[in-house]
């Protein structure tokens, strides 16, 4: 991961709940150069535990000839509010106490996350954004942002996401929260609190990210194998891996924010909010995704004027958008490069 840049907002940042953060820091990455007419901006909204370094977590996309070609586009990605990669979150210092917030960090929503993006865009002097890209929880941010400011965007790319958090997706989050809260150390005012719970929560989440086809393909034991199973060591490894780079307070914060997603709130419902999107849009589903199923993605595309649906064939479930970069670039490069 390369070092991010930082934007510091010294005024109070008002949250949807009515609470305020006294000052805000936003970590972000950029790639390429803003052209003289300032019309080559592509804004990427990242997924759950990712960071603002798109080239770090989305292989073979921020490269020459790919859809996020830095020779052509000025690509921007901001770390989300509440996360663990430089933007204000639970381990940030609370100005009122001089100590980290930990569990006192206020509840946030997807709309709050988007309002932080808007602050950064304005601070960078970015008005119109050529293309807005969102995958998974990044797509939550993208649909929320474009529903609030449809005139700001020239194109929209949505991958494996939805306009409102479904009961199924919320249930997945709640199961992970229950696991973290069952860790007796969670709530202690230290950065490593709740780590065992978070490791188990991550293992649960991975079952839904990859699904049976992905696991049966990649974690199969050799014929006649006796002893510890590959699937078991993989689950533990993935839990430990997240613990090395994240914290349980941020994980709970962003799971909570995930569940607030509803672009129709205060806008007359989801259908009316989606009808506001008037730019060329592409919605991409993944053939084996069990979180945002192809049927749901087709329905989303049908609800957005001027949208087309495309599907990536992959055995790797929801995580296919991170793996199938060949298919992804084949679909998105001509879409993003096409003249309006």
C-alpha positions as CSV (number, residue, x, y, z in Angstrom):
1,X,0.0,0.0,0.0
2,X,1.4,3.4,-1.0
3,X,1.1,6.4,1.4
4,X,-2.1,8.3,1.2
5,X,-2.7,12.1,1.0
6,X,-4.7,13.8,3.7
7,X,-7.4,16.4,3.8
8,X,-8.1,18.1,7.1
9,X,-11.5,19.7,7.7
10,X,-11.3,21.9,10.7
11,X,-15.0,22.7,11.2
12,X,-17.6,20.5,12.8
13,X,-18.8,17.7,10.6
14,X,-22.5,17.1,11.2
15,X,-23.8,13.5,11.0
16,X,-27.2,12.3,9.9
17,X,-27.9,11.4,13.5
18,X,-27.5,15.0,14.7
19,X,-24.2,14.3,16.4
20,X,-21.0,16.1,15.3
21,X,-17.4,15.3,14.8
22,X,-15.2,18.2,15.8
23,X,-12.9,18.2,12.8
24,X,-12.4,15.5,10.2
25,X,-9.4,13.9,8.5
26,X,-9.9,12.2,5.1
27,X,-7.2,9.9,3.7
28,X,-7.2,9.6,-0.1
29,X,-5.2,8.5,-3.1
30,X,-5.0,9.9,-6.6
31,X,-3.6,8.4,-9.8
32,X,-2.9,10.2,-13.1
33,X,-3.3,14.0,-13.6
34,X,-6.3,16.3,-13.7
35,X,-6.4,17.8,-17.2
36,X,-6.8,21.5,-18.0
37,X,-10.5,21.2,-18.5
38,X,-10.9,19.2,-15.3
39,X,-13.2,16.7,-17.0
40,X,-11.3,13.5,-16.7
41,X,-12.1,12.5,-13.0
42,X,-13.0,9.0,-12.2
43,X,-14.1,8.5,-8.5
44,X,-13.8,5.1,-7.0
45,X,-15.8,4.2,-3.9
46,X,-14.1,1.3,-2.0
47,X,-15.6,-1.7,-0.4
48,X,-15.9,-2.8,3.3
49,X,-12.4,-3.1,4.7
50,X,-10.5,-1.8,1.7
51,X,-8.3,1.3,1.7
52,X,-8.1,4.3,-0.6
53,X,-5.2,2.8,-2.6
54,X,-7.2,1.2,-5.4
55,X,-4.1,-0.2,-7.1
56,X,-3.4,-2.1,-3.9
57,X,-6.8,-3.9,-3.6
58,X,-8.1,-4.0,-7.2
59,X,-5.4,-5.7,-9.2
60,X,-4.9,-4.9,-12.9
61,X,-7.4,-2.0,-13.0
62,X,-5.2,1.1,-12.4
63,X,-2.9,0.3,-15.3
64,X,-2.3,1.5,-18.9
65,X,-5.0,0.1,-21.2
66,X,-7.2,-0.9,-18.3
67,X,-10.5,0.8,-17.4
68,X,-8.8,3.0,-14.7
69,X,-5.9,3.9,-17.0
70,X,-3.9,6.6,-15.1
71,X,-2.5,7.9,-18.4
72,X,-6.1,9.0,-19.4
73,X,-8.0,9.5,-16.1
74,X,-7.5,11.3,-12.9
75,X,-8.6,8.5,-10.5
76,X,-9.6,9.5,-6.9
77,X,-10.5,7.2,-4.0
78,X,-11.2,8.3,-0.4
79,X,-10.9,6.1,2.6
80,X,-14.4,5.9,4.2
81,X,-15.4,7.6,7.4
82,X,-15.0,5.2,10.3
83,X,-12.4,3.0,8.6
84,X,-8.9,2.2,9.8
85,X,-6.8,3.6,7.0
86,X,-6.3,7.3,7.8
87,X,-9.8,8.8,7.8
88,X,-11.4,9.7,11.1
89,X,-12.6,6.6,12.9
90,X,-12.8,4.9,16.3
91,X,-9.0,4.9,16.9
92,X,-8.8,8.6,16.1
93,X,-8.3,11.0,19.0
94,X,-11.5,12.4,20.4
95,X,-10.8,16.2,20.8
96,X,-13.1,16.3,23.8
97,X,-11.0,13.7,25.8
98,X,-7.6,13.6,24.1
99,X,-8.0,9.8,23.9
100,X,-9.2,7.5,21.1
101,X,-12.9,7.2,20.6
102,X,-13.0,3.4,20.7
103,X,-16.6,2.5,21.4
104,X,-17.6,6.1,21.8
105,X,-17.3,6.8,18.1
106,X,-20.7,8.0,16.9
107,X,-23.0,6.0,14.7
108,X,-22.6,6.9,11.1
109,X,-24.5,6.1,7.9
110,X,-23.7,5.6,4.2
111,X,-25.0,9.2,3.7
112,X,-22.4,10.5,6.2
113,X,-19.7,8.7,4.3
114,X,-20.8,10.2,1.1
115,X,-21.0,13.7,2.6
116,X,-17.3,13.3,3.5
117,X,-16.6,12.4,-0.1
118,X,-18.4,15.5,-1.2
119,X,-16.2,17.6,1.1
120,X,-13.1,16.2,-0.3
121,X,-14.2,16.6,-3.9
122,X,-15.1,20.2,-3.3
123,X,-11.7,20.8,-1.5
124,X,-9.9,19.3,-4.5
125,X,-11.7,21.6,-6.9
126,X,-13.6,18.8,-8.5
127,X,-17.0,19.7,-9.9
128,X,-18.2,17.4,-12.6
129,X,-17.0,13.8,-12.2
130,X,-16.8,11.9,-15.5
131,X,-17.4,8.4,-14.0
132,X,-18.4,7.2,-10.5
133,X,-17.5,3.7,-9.7
134,X,-18.7,1.6,-6.8
135,X,-18.4,-2.1,-6.0
136,X,-20.1,-3.9,-3.1
137,X,-20.3,-1.4,-0.2
138,X,-18.6,1.1,-2.6
139,X,-21.7,0.7,-4.7
140,X,-23.8,1.7,-1.7
141,X,-21.8,4.9,-1.6
142,X,-22.1,5.5,-5.3
143,X,-25.9,5.0,-5.5
144,X,-26.3,7.3,-2.5
145,X,-24.1,10.0,-3.9
146,X,-25.6,10.0,-7.4
147,X,-29.1,10.0,-6.0
148,X,-28.3,13.2,-4.1
149,X,-26.3,14.9,-6.9
150,X,-27.3,13.3,-10.2
151,X,-26.1,16.4,-12.1
152,X,-22.5,15.9,-10.9
153,X,-21.8,12.7,-12.8
154,X,-21.4,11.8,-16.4
155,X,-21.4,8.0,-16.1
156,X,-22.1,5.4,-13.4
157,X,-20.5,1.9,-12.9
158,X,-22.1,-0.4,-10.2
159,X,-20.7,-3.8,-9.4
160,X,-22.3,-6.4,-7.0
161,X,-24.3,-3.9,-5.0
162,X,-27.8,-2.5,-4.4
163,X,-29.7,0.7,-3.7
164,X,-30.8,-0.5,-0.3
165,X,-29.3,-3.0,2.2
166,X,-31.4,-6.2,2.0
167,X,-32.5,-8.3,5.0
168,X,-30.2,-11.0,3.8
169,X,-27.2,-8.7,3.8
170,X,-28.1,-7.2,7.1
171,X,-28.4,-10.7,8.6
172,X,-24.9,-11.5,7.4
173,X,-23.7,-8.3,9.2
174,X,-25.6,-9.0,12.4
175,X,-24.1,-12.5,12.6
176,X,-20.6,-11.0,12.4
177,X,-21.5,-8.4,15.0
178,X,-22.8,-11.1,17.3
179,X,-19.5,-12.9,17.0
180,X,-17.5,-9.7,17.8
181,X,-19.7,-8.8,20.8
182,X,-19.3,-12.3,22.1
183,X,-15.6,-11.6,22.5
184,X,-15.3,-10.6,26.2
185,X,-12.5,-8.1,25.4
186,X,-14.6,-6.1,23.0
187,X,-15.4,-2.8,24.7
188,X,-12.1,-2.5,26.5
189,X,-10.4,0.7,25.6
190,X,-7.4,-0.6,23.7
191,X,-6.8,-1.0,19.9
192,X,-6.5,-4.8,20.0
193,X,-9.8,-5.4,21.8
194,X,-12.2,-7.9,20.2
195,X,-9.6,-9.4,17.9
196,X,-10.7,-13.0,18.4
197,X,-14.3,-12.1,17.7
198,X,-13.3,-10.1,14.6
199,X,-11.2,-13.0,13.3
200,X,-14.3,-15.3,13.6
201,X,-16.5,-12.6,12.1
202,X,-14.2,-12.4,9.1
203,X,-14.3,-16.1,8.6
204,X,-18.1,-16.0,8.6
205,X,-18.1,-13.1,6.1
206,X,-15.8,-15.0,3.8
207,X,-18.3,-17.8,3.4
208,X,-20.7,-15.3,1.8
209,X,-18.0,-13.5,-0.2
210,X,-16.7,-16.7,-1.9
211,X,-19.7,-19.2,-1.6
212,X,-19.6,-23.0,-2.1
213,X,-18.3,-23.0,-5.7
214,X,-15.3,-20.9,-4.8
215,X,-14.4,-22.9,-1.7
216,X,-14.9,-26.3,-3.4
217,X,-12.6,-25.1,-6.2
218,X,-9.8,-23.5,-4.2
219,X,-9.8,-25.4,-0.8
220,X,-10.1,-29.0,-1.8
221,X,-8.0,-31.5,0.1
222,X,-6.0,-34.1,-2.0
223,X,-7.6,-37.5,-2.4
224,X,-6.9,-39.7,0.6
225,X,-5.9,-36.7,2.8
226,X,-6.0,-37.1,6.5
227,X,-5.3,-34.5,9.1
228,X,-6.1,-30.8,9.1
229,X,-8.2,-29.6,6.2
230,X,-7.2,-26.8,3.9
231,X,-10.6,-25.1,4.4
232,X,-9.9,-24.9,8.2
233,X,-6.5,-23.4,7.9
234,X,-7.8,-21.0,5.3
235,X,-10.5,-19.7,7.6
236,X,-8.1,-19.1,10.4
237,X,-5.5,-17.5,8.1
238,X,-8.1,-15.0,6.8
239,X,-9.3,-14.1,10.3
240,X,-5.7,-13.6,11.5
241,X,-4.9,-11.6,8.3
242,X,-7.6,-9.1,9.0
243,X,-6.5,-8.7,12.6
244,X,-3.1,-7.7,11.4
245,X,-4.5,-4.8,9.4
246,X,-7.8,-3.7,11.0
247,X,-9.5,-3.2,14.4
248,X,-12.8,-4.5,15.8
249,X,-14.2,-1.0,16.5
250,X,-13.9,0.1,12.9
251,X,-15.3,-3.2,11.7
252,X,-18.4,-2.8,13.8
253,X,-18.8,0.8,12.8
254,X,-18.8,0.1,9.1
255,X,-21.0,-2.9,9.5
256,X,-23.5,-0.7,11.3
257,X,-23.2,1.9,8.5
258,X,-23.7,-0.8,5.8
259,X,-27.1,-1.6,7.3
260,X,-28.3,2.0,7.1
261,X,-28.1,2.1,3.3
262,X,-31.4,3.2,1.7
263,X,-31.1,5.8,-1.1
264,X,-34.9,6.2,-0.9
265,X,-34.9,7.6,2.7
266,X,-36.2,11.1,2.5
267,X,-36.4,10.9,-1.3
268,X,-39.8,9.3,-1.8
269,X,-38.6,5.7,-1.9
270,X,-35.9,3.7,-3.7
271,X,-37.8,3.7,-7.1
272,X,-38.1,7.4,-7.1
273,X,-34.5,7.9,-6.1
274,X,-33.2,5.6,-8.8
275,X,-35.3,7.4,-11.4
276,X,-33.2,10.5,-10.8
277,X,-30.1,8.8,-12.3
278,X,-30.0,10.1,-15.8
279,X,-26.5,9.3,-17.0
280,X,-25.3,6.2,-18.9
281,X,-25.0,3.4,-16.3
282,X,-23.7,-0.1,-16.4
283,X,-24.7,-2.6,-13.7
284,X,-22.5,-5.7,-13.4
285,X,-23.5,-8.9,-11.6
286,X,-21.5,-11.9,-10.8
287,X,-22.8,-15.3,-11.8
288,X,-22.1,-17.0,-8.4
289,X,-22.6,-14.1,-6.0
290,X,-24.9,-15.1,-3.1
291,X,-24.9,-11.6,-1.4
292,X,-26.1,-9.6,-4.4
293,X,-27.5,-12.2,-6.8
294,X,-27.6,-11.8,-10.5
295,X,-31.4,-11.6,-10.3
296,X,-31.2,-8.6,-7.9
297,X,-28.6,-6.9,-10.1
298,X,-30.8,-7.3,-13.1
299,X,-33.6,-5.7,-11.2
300,X,-31.4,-2.8,-10.2
301,X,-30.4,-2.2,-13.8
302,X,-34.1,-2.3,-14.9
303,X,-34.9,0.4,-12.2
304,X,-32.3,2.9,-13.5
305,X,-33.1,4.8,-16.7
306,X,-30.4,4.4,-19.4
307,X,-28.8,1.4,-17.6
308,X,-27.5,-1.8,-19.1
309,X,-26.8,-5.1,-17.3
310,X,-23.7,-7.2,-17.9
311,X,-22.6,-10.3,-16.0
312,X,-19.2,-11.7,-15.1
313,X,-18.9,-15.5,-15.1
314,X,-16.9,-16.5,-12.0
315,X,-16.8,-19.4,-9.5
316,X,-15.5,-16.9,-6.8
317,X,-18.9,-15.5,-5.8
318,X,-19.0,-11.9,-4.6
319,X,-15.2,-11.6,-4.6
320,X,-15.3,-12.2,-8.3
321,X,-15.1,-8.5,-8.9
322,X,-11.7,-8.5,-7.4
323,X,-10.5,-11.6,-9.2
324,X,-11.9,-11.5,-12.8
325,X,-10.0,-8.4,-13.9
326,X,-9.8,-9.6,-17.5
327,X,-13.6,-9.8,-17.9
328,X,-14.0,-6.6,-15.9
329,X,-11.6,-4.6,-18.1
330,X,-13.2,-6.0,-21.3
331,X,-16.6,-4.8,-20.2
332,X,-15.7,-1.4,-18.6
333,X,-12.9,0.0,-20.8
334,X,-15.1,0.6,-23.8
335,X,-17.9,1.9,-21.5
336,X,-15.8,4.5,-19.7
337,X,-14.0,5.6,-22.9
338,X,-17.2,6.0,-25.0
339,X,-18.1,9.5,-26.0
340,X,-21.1,11.0,-24.2
